[in-house]
Structures are given as structure tokens and as C-alpha cells.
Amino acid sequence: MKYDFSGWATKANLLCTDGRTILPNAFKHNDGVTVPLVYQHLREGTENLLGHAVLENRPEGVYAYCSFNNSKSGQEAREAVVHGDLTALSIYANQLRQNGDLVQHGSIREVSLVIAGANPGAVIDNISFSHSSGDVLSEEDAIITTGIPLELYHEADNKEGSEMANENNEGGKTVGDVVNSMSEEQKNVMYYFIDLAQNGGDEEVQQQDDDDDYIAHNQEGHNMPRNLFANQADVQSVKAKQTLSHSQEASIFAGANQFGSLKESVLAHAATYGIDNIDILFPDAQAISNTPSFIARKVEWVAGVLSGTTHRPFSRIKSMHADITGEKARALGYFTGTRKKEEVFPLLKRTTGPTTIYKKQKLDRDDLVDITTMDTVAWLKAEMRLMLDEEIARAILIGDGRDFDSEDKIKDPAGSPDGLGIRSILHDDPLYSIKFAIPHDATLGQIEDSIVMAQENYRGSGQPTLYMDGTNHTRLMLQRDADGKRMYKSDAELAAALRVKEIVDVPLFKGAKRGATPLYGILVNLVDYTVGADKGGEVSMFDDFDIDYNQYKYLMETRISGALVDPFTAIVLEFTTKAP
């Protein structure tokens, strides 16, 4: 078999950071299967398809033999692997079958080259591989075992009743032992249900019960006491407090429609019929998920921004240009006997260095120990990575929005003389990021014309993508012609009219400004934006325990730089300010 590299795609019996443990042979049926090899689980666009991987199931896990294709992205990925910039693999699998956090079965759909991994034992012979650290949410079918439900046996169905229950009680407790362990409140509830079941729906039996402490069952004349574990005084007391007549039950059920539910009807009649603490009879609310869901902004755009940029295995980026657009750079005519003049044009250079971006969290050890229904650490790390990625993507497009003198600001060389940080496209020099003004009172049609006209001086790669606020995007989509018909049936039609590759909504654009100038949108092909980082843009995770404060502390950080490297490769669309 010819391949470019090989190694473990995933290993069994090791705890991953997402809380899962993959059992041996969970992907046995994928043995010999060929799946795509992609970058960072990005399956949209042929530029992210790097090659393929042939899977081999082994007792220790799944081994992958990977080959790169001859595309530009495939060869760039080959260089990154050879250079040691990309050292991890990840799998995307669905149709998962789990017992708790143990993955018993699944189907591997693709293998990805990733920056950081989650399975600590996924190591390659040539290069190290592992699961991704929660960057991609996989589609999965999870089966969770919750336990065996209780089965209730009525005396009318089983004559041996409590005798059989006691004989089959392997724990050594009798029914009487269980009842004696109940609180007084729990016993009262049990008595109520026994009485309700015995008086089921026959008023004659109900009347007979009033004068007799026994219920005559129709099977072989077998008699059973109302309560085997209480004296008759207790029975009478409970009956007086918690017995409903047939007419009262009928009234409650009839009121279900009026009140909207049986529960509400029972609660409405509780005071009338003398039932205290009725809420005990209804089950507690159950959480639909073991982990809290995040209330967050839409982040679908983040992955596109981070994956769309060009990544370099060094953190200091230098670009040099020769400006030959000036008059002195033109070719000249010659007259006999005259002196020939030399061409003169300026050389331009700029350097961008790295800055550190981090996310820090802490947990009290007492809380961590007490929370047993979820993997709190894994959930917290997922939140940290989510917010770190969003902040990097924000810094690339519009900057972090903090004041220049803020100690928490992510450095932007636009306001930093040392050239360190991430150069935001919004605030970059007009030589690299063209600023195009749209009149503040422009109509939607005029705005569309402006977007097309702004691209006249665009010198970026291919068609640019239009990043904009979702509200402005919707307004463009809802335009109607003179006959009242929608002008655009889809985003694809609108994008074609604007001469852009696609339109991407960025919630952070709402209210964004460059100084006092409101931002409308950014036109850029992020291939022209370079992100530089030593060690391939590695995101490092640190944890520590503070013994003095009994706290676990977690730190996630990366050290990167970013900048447009060629002139006129981005266009910033902004409104003119209103006249005072």
C-alpha cells in the first residue's frame, strides 16, 4: 500500500477530553474502508479535501493510512506534516451507540488533520494523531441506559401478592420492612393509593367499605385487609383525610378539560376535598440534557473565517512590495541625441509579530466534587475553546473593539508602533484594505450598486466573500420590484448580483464602527489573509490547583499574528456620517 503517512486515528480504552471512552472494536465494521482526509473537519469546498485515508481496525483502536492528493491544499498540507506543523488526527463519526460515556459502536465518516487533539493515546508512528478538542459537533445517535422501571402487581392479578414479593426479595427485606422504613407522609400517600385502587368505581363497594374494614375480591372469595401494617384506627384516620368518593373523582376528571390538565384540576379541587401536599403525587421536573446549553451568538461564521485564512508555520510575517503605479515608473519614449532617464519606484515593507490570546477559568474543588451528573471540566473547556475561536475571528475582521489603552485588548498593529498583533481588516492601512464610502441616505438599490462599484480596484484572489450584519443582509434579500415580486429567490442569486462568492452573516458587525464611521460590510477572500504561528498555531491548555483557595484553574491560550500581505486585497464598505 502506497501512502504518505500513517498512524492512529483513535485509540480505545482511553478517556478523551470530551468525556467519552471508545471501546475496542467500536468501529470494527470500518476496517478496510476508505474515507476523505480533510482539514479541521471542514467538508465544504474542494480546497479542504486533502486526500484520503484507509482505515484498519486493530484491538488497540483504528489505524489510518493517509495519502495526499496533488491539489494545492493537499501539497501544502503535506509540507505542514513533513515540517511538523500539523501533528494530530481526528475522526468524525456518527450513528454512535453509547452506554453512558462508553462508545460501543459508530461509523467513521472522515479523518481530519487538526491542530490539537483530545485522545491522549492517539500517537502516529511518524507523526502524532488524536481526536479534536470539541471544535466540531458530530451528528450522533446516543443510547443512554437509565435503569429498570418498577413493576406494580395488584392483588387481584396475583393471589400470592406480598408472599411472592417476599420470597423473591433477594435483598432480604420484606414488604413490611420497606413500609416501616417510610416516613409518616410517605405512608399516608401509600394508604391513599391503596384505598383508591380498592374503591375503584363501584358505589356499592364504596358503601360496603364504610362499615367493613375488608374488601371482598371476586377471585375465590379471597379477603385482604385494607392495610396490612397499620391498626384500624390508623386506617380510619387516613380514610377520613384522604379518601375520595366516586362523585368527587368524577368531578376532578370532568374538570380536566376546563383547567387544561388533570394536574391542574386536582390542584383546583384539593382544598375542597381535603388533600394536603398534593404536589407530592406529581413527578419532579427532569432535565432534558446533562449539561447546560450555551446562550451564545451565532458562531457558524467563525469556523469559516479561521479555516479560510492562510496559515504559516512562523509567527513573524514580513511583506515587501514595489509600487510601479506612479508616473515615474512608466516606460518612456526616446529621441535621438537625448539622455535616457532611469525608472524610479519606491519599495514598501511591513512586519507583523505575534501576540498572545487567552481564556482563563476557575472552579472550586467542592463544586467539582459535588456535581456528579456531568463532566464539568469537559463542558468548561468546550466553552473556553468556543469563545477563544470567536475572539480570534473577531480580531481578524474588525478588531476586538476594546479601547487601545485597555489592558485586555488584543494587540492590533494599527494602534501599536511595535507591529505586534493581529491586523484587523477594518482598521488596516488603505493600501491593503480599501475604504469605500456609501452615502448614509442611500437606497437599497444604490447600496447594491456601491458594492459592485467598490470592487473596481479589488486585487485579491478570485471572488471575495461579503461579510455583513444579518439585518442588512435580510433587507437586501427582501427587495421587491415594481410589480411587488421578490427580486431574489435565494442567497445565491443575490450573491451573483453583487459579484461576490457568498454572503456571510456576522452578528458582531451590528453597531461596529471605524472611529465615527459606521461599518456596512467587508469584501475579502480570506486566502489573502495570513495567520502566522510557531508550532502550527497550537492552542495550549494548562490546568493547576491552588491549594490555598482550594480551586482548580484552567488556561487556554495561543500565540499568533495576522495580516493582509498584499495591497488592495480587501474592501471595507462604510456609510458616510450624517451632516451635523
N, C-alpha and C positions, 0 to 999 in steps of 0.2 A: 504494500500500500504506500503510495506517494503522498506525503503531507508536509506541511511547513512547520508545524509544532504539534505537540500532544501533551496531555496531562489530565488531571482530574477536573471534571466539570462539577461534580459534587461528591461528597463522601458521606457514608452512612454512620449512624450512631454518634454523631457529633452535634452539640447544641449550637444552633445558629443564633445570630443576634435578633432575628425576628421571632424567637421563641420556639421555633419548630425543630424537630429532630427527625431526619429522614431514616426510615428503617431499611435494612438490607433488602435488595430486590424490589424496592418500591417502583422502579422504572424498568423492571425486567423485560417487559414487552417492547421497550425501545431499543433492545440490543440489535445492532446492525443497521439502525435507521439513520438516514442522512437528513440533517436539519440545517437551516440557514445559520450562518455566522454573521452577527450584526454588531454594531457598536452601541453600548449603553441601552440596549433593548429598544432602539429606535427602528421601527419596522416600516416607516413611511419614507418613500423616496429611495431610489436605487443607489444614491450616494452612501446610504448607511448599510447597504448589503456588502459585506467584506469578503464573503466566500461561503464555505460550508463546513460542517463538522459531521464525522461519522462516529456514532455512539457505540460503546462497548460496555455491556453490563458486567460487573465483577462483584464478588462478595463484599468488597470494601466500598463500592459505590459505582458511579458511572464515569468511565474514562472516555475522552474525546480525542479524535484525530482530526486536526483542523487544517484546512487549506485556504489560502487567499486567492481571490480572482485577480485578473490583470487590470482591473479598473484603477483609476487614480486613488480612490479612497482605500481600495484593497492594498495597493502598494505602500501608501502612507502608513496604514496600519501595520504592515509587515515591518517597516522601518522602526515604528514605535515599539513593536515587540522585540525585535533584534536589539534595539538600543536599551531595552529595559524600562521604557516609559510606561508601558501597559503590562501589568503582571498578574492580572486576575481575570477569571472567567465567572460567568453567572448563567444560570438556566432560567428560562421562562417555561412554566408548566401549568397546565390547567387540568380539569377533571380530577382534582385532588380528592382522595378519600382519607380522612383523618380520624383517629381516636384520640380526642384531646389535642395535644400538640404533636402527636406522633403521626407522621405521614406514612400511610400504608401503601398507597397507590397513586399514580399520576401519569400524565403524558407530557414529555418534554417537547415543546414546540420550537424553540430556538436556543442557541448558545450565544452569549454576548461577551465581547471584550469589555471589561469595565475597569474603572479607576481604582475602586476599593471593593473588597469582598466581605461576606458575612460568615461563611462556613470556615471555621479555623483550621480544618484539616484538608481543605481542597488545595493540594500542592501539586504543581506540574513537575515533570522530570526536567524540563528545560526552563519553564517559567512557572510562577505560582498562580493558581486559579481558585476562585471561590464564588459563593452566591453574592449578589449585590446587596447593599445595606439598605434595603427598603426604598430605593429610588423609583421602582416600578411596582405598581399594584397589579398582581396577576389575577386572572379570572379563575375562580376555583369553586368546586363543589365540595363542601366540607360536611362530613357526617360526625356529629358530636353525640357521644353516649352520655345520657343524663341519668340513667338508672332504671330500675324495675318498678313499675307502679304497683300500688297496693290493690289487692282484690278483696272485695267485701262479700261474705257469704251470709245469706239470710236463713233463719231457722226453718222457714217454710221450704227452702230448697235443699237443706241438708239436716236431716234429723239428728245426727250426732253433734252438730253445732260446735259448741265450745269444747266437748270431749275430743273431737278430732283436732281442733286447733291446738289443744294442749298436748296431744300425742305427737303432733308434727312439729312442735316447738322445740327446735334443736338448741335454741339458746338457753333452755332451762326455765324460762319464765312462763307462768300460766296466765290465762286471761285475767284472773283475779289479781295477780301480781302487777300486771300492767295498769289495771284500773286503780289499784291502791297507790300507784306512783303518780296519778294525776292530781292536779290542783283542784280545789273546790269548784272553780269556774269551769275548768275543762270537764269535770264530772257532770255539771249541770247541763252543759251543751250536749254531752253524750246521752243523758237521760231524755232530753228534749227530742233528739233524733229517734231514739228507741220508741218513745211514746208516739211520735208522729208516724213512724213506719207501722206500728201496731194498729193504729186507728184509721189506717189508710183511706177509706172512702165509704164506709157503711155506717149510717147513723144509728142503726140498731146495735151494732157492736159498740159504738161510742157510748150509747146509753147504758149498755150492759157493763161497760168498763167503769162507769161511775159508781156502781155498787159492788164490783168484784175486782179483786187485785190480780186476776189472772185473765189471760186471753185464750180462748178455746180455738186452736188451729184445726183445720179441716182434715189434716192428714193423720189418720189413725188415732184421732182424739188426743193427740199429744198436747199437754199443757206446759206452758213455760212461764215462770214468774216475770213480771214487768222489769224488775231489776234484781239480778242475782246477788248483788254485792251491797245492797242497802236495805235498811229496815223499812217497814211500811210507812212509818212516819215521814221518813225522807222522801219516799215516793209521793205521798200526798202533798208534801210541801213543794216539791218540784212541779208536780202536775198543776197545782194551783197557780204557780208562777208562769209556766212555760208551755202549757198545753193549748193548742189552737183547735177550736171546733171546726166542723166541716164547713159551716157557713162562713166563718172567718177566713178559712183558707180560700174558699171560692171568691170572697171579696178581694183578697190580695191578688189572686191570679187575674181576676177581671180588671183590676186597676193597672195591670202591666201595660196595657195599651195607652191608657190615659197618661201615665207617668213616664212612658218611654222605655222602661225596662222593668224586669221583675225585681231587681235590687231596689230601684227607686220606689216601687210600690210597697215592698216590705218595709223600707225605712219610713214611708209616709204613714203606715198603719202601726208602726212599732209602739208609739205612745198609747194608741187606743187599746192595743191588745196586751200591753204589759211586758214586751220583750226588751230587756235591757242589754246594752252592749251588742247590738245586732251585727255590728261590723266584724265581730269575731267569726261569723259564719261565712264571710266572703274572703276569697284568697287575696294575699298580698300582691302588689304590682311586681312584675318581673321585668328585668332589663332585657332589651332585645339584642344587646351586644355587651360583651365583657369589657370592652374598652370605650371610653368616651370618644365621640366623634368630634373632629376639629371644626370650629366655626371659623372659616378662613375665606380669604378672597379666592376668586378663580385663579388657579395656578397652571392651567393647561398650557399657557404660553411659555412658561418657564423652561420646560424641557426643550422646546423648540429653539429658544434663544441659546441655551447652554450647548446644545448639540450642533447648532448651526454655525457657531464660530469656528475659526481655525485654531487648532491647539498646537503649540510649540513646546518642545522639551527644555526650554530655558526661560528664565524669568525676566531677563533684561532684553527688551525689544528695541532695536535701532532701525530706523528707516531713513534712506537717503534719496533725494530727487534732484534732477536737473531741470530747471524751468526754462523751456525753449519756446514759450508762448510770446515773449517780448519782441519788440521791434528789432532790437539788435541781434536777435538770433536768426533772423530771416536770411535766406540766400540773396546775394547781391549781383547786380549786373556789372559788366566791365567795359570800359572804353580804353582804346589803345593809348598808351602813354600815361595812364593814370595809375595811382597807387591802389593796390588791393587792400581792403580792410579785413581785420580779423573778426571772427564771430565772438560775441561776448554773451554769456548767460550765467546766472547765479546757481550755486549748489545749495541745497537745503538738507538739513539733518535734524532729527529729534530722537531722543531716547526716553523710553518708559521703563521704570523699575517696579519691583513688586511691593505689595502691601499685604498686611495680614487681616483676614476677616474671620470672626469667631462667633460662636454661640455658646453660652455658659448656663448651666442649670444646677440645682442642688435639690436633694431630698433628705428629709430627716429619716434616720435609720428606723425609728419607731414606726413611722408611717409605712416605710417599705416592708417591714416585717408584718404589719397588721393587714396590709392589702394582699389578699390571697386569691382574689378572683381574676387577676390579670397579671401579665408580665409588665410591671410598671416601668422598668428600665428600658425595655424594648420600645414601649409606646413613647416614652420621653425622647429617646434617640431619634425616632421617626419624626417627631415634631421638630427637633433641632435641625435635622437634615433638610426638612421641608422649608423651614424659614431661612436657612443658610443659602440654599439654592435660589430662593426668591430674591434675596438681598443682592446676590451676585448679578442676577439677570437685571434687576432694577438699576444697579450701578452701571452696567454696560449701556443701557438705553438712555436713562435720564439722570443718573446720579442718585445718591441715597436721599437727597432732599434736606439733609441736616445743614445747619449753619456751618460756615467754614471754620469757625473757632470752636465748634463742638468737639469735645474730647472723644465722642463716639463716632465721629464722621469717618466714613470710608474714604481714603485719600483719593482726590481727583486732581491730576496734574494741572487742570485748568486753573485751579486756585492754589497750587503748590509749586514753588520755584524749583524744588529738587527733582521734579519729573517722576515722582513715585506715585503709584496707584493705578486706578482704572479710569481711563479717559472716557467719560460719558459722551455719547454721540450728540446729545442735546447741547452740551457746553463746549464741544470741541471747536478748534480753530476753523474758520470758514474755508480754509484751504482744503481741509479734509471733509468737513461737514457743512454743506451749502445751506445757508439760511434763506428761505423763500417766504415772503410776506403775502398773506391773504387778507384782503380788506375785511375789517371787522363786521361790516354790514353786508357781506357777500351772500347771495342766494346759494341754494344747494347746487344749482347748475353752474354758477360761477366758481364754486369751490371745486367741483369736478374738473372744470377747465384749468384751474390753477394747479391741481395735482398733476395733470398731464403736461402742462407747460413747464412746470418745475423740473421735469426730467430732461430738459434740453441739454443741460450741462452735466448730466449724470455720467460718470466714467467708471462705475462699479461693474462687477461681474454679473452678466445676464440681467434678467428682470429683477427689480427689487421687490421686497415684501413691504406692504404698508401696515405699520403698527399704529393703532389709534384707539381712542376711547370707544367702548361699546355703544354708548348713546349716539355719538356722531356716526358710527357705522350703521346703526339702525335707521337713522334719519336718511342716509343715502339710499338704503335699501327700500324705504317706503315711498320714494318719489313716484308720482303719477303723471301721466301725460295729459294732454288737453282733453282727452276722452274719459279721464278718470281711471285708466288702467295702469296697473303696476308696470313701471319701466323695466324692472329687473326681476326675473323669476328665481334667481339663485345668486349666491355669492360669486360663483364663477363668472356669471355674466357681468356683474358689477366690476370684478377684478379686471376682466378683459377690457371693459370700457375705460378703466383708469390706467391701463397698460402696466399692471402690476401682476406678480406671480400669485399672490393671495393677500387676504386681509386678515390680520390677527388682532383680536381684542385684548387690550392691556388695561385692566381696571385702574392701575396706578397712574394712567395718563389723565384721569379726571382731575382737573384743577392744577395740573403741572404747568410750571412757567419757567422761562429763561429770563431772570430778572423780573420785569413787569410785563413781559410779553407772553401771552397765553399760548401754550402748545396745542397744535391740532393733530399732528401725526409725524411719523418718521418713516422715510423711504430708505431702505438699506437691504443689501444682500449680505447677511452676516458672515458669509465666507470671507469677506474683505476685512472682518474684524478679527484680530489675533489675540488670543489669550495665552500668555506665557507662564509657565510654572516649572520649577525644578521637580524632578521625580514624577513627571507626567500629571501634574495637577492633583496630587494626592490630598485627600481630606483625612486629617488625622483626628483620632478620638482618644481622649485622655480621661481617666477617672481616678479619684483619690478619696480617701476617707479622712475627715477632720475629727480626730479623737477628742479634741477639746469641746467641740459643739455637737458631736455625735451625728455628723452629717456626711452623706456621700455627695461628692461634687463631680460634675461631668463637663468636659470642654471639647468642643468640636471646632476645628479651625483649618484654614487653608491659606496659603501664601501665593498670590498670583498677581499678574499685571495684565493690562488690556488696553488696546488702542487700535484705531484705524491706521493702516500702514501706507495707504496710497491716497493721493489727493482726489477730491470730488467723488468719493465713493458712498456718500450718504447725503440725504437732503432732509432738513428739518423744516416742516411746514408749521407756520405760526401766524396767528392773527396780528394785524396791526392794532395798536392800542387806540381806544376811542379818544377823540379830541376832547380836551378839558372843557 
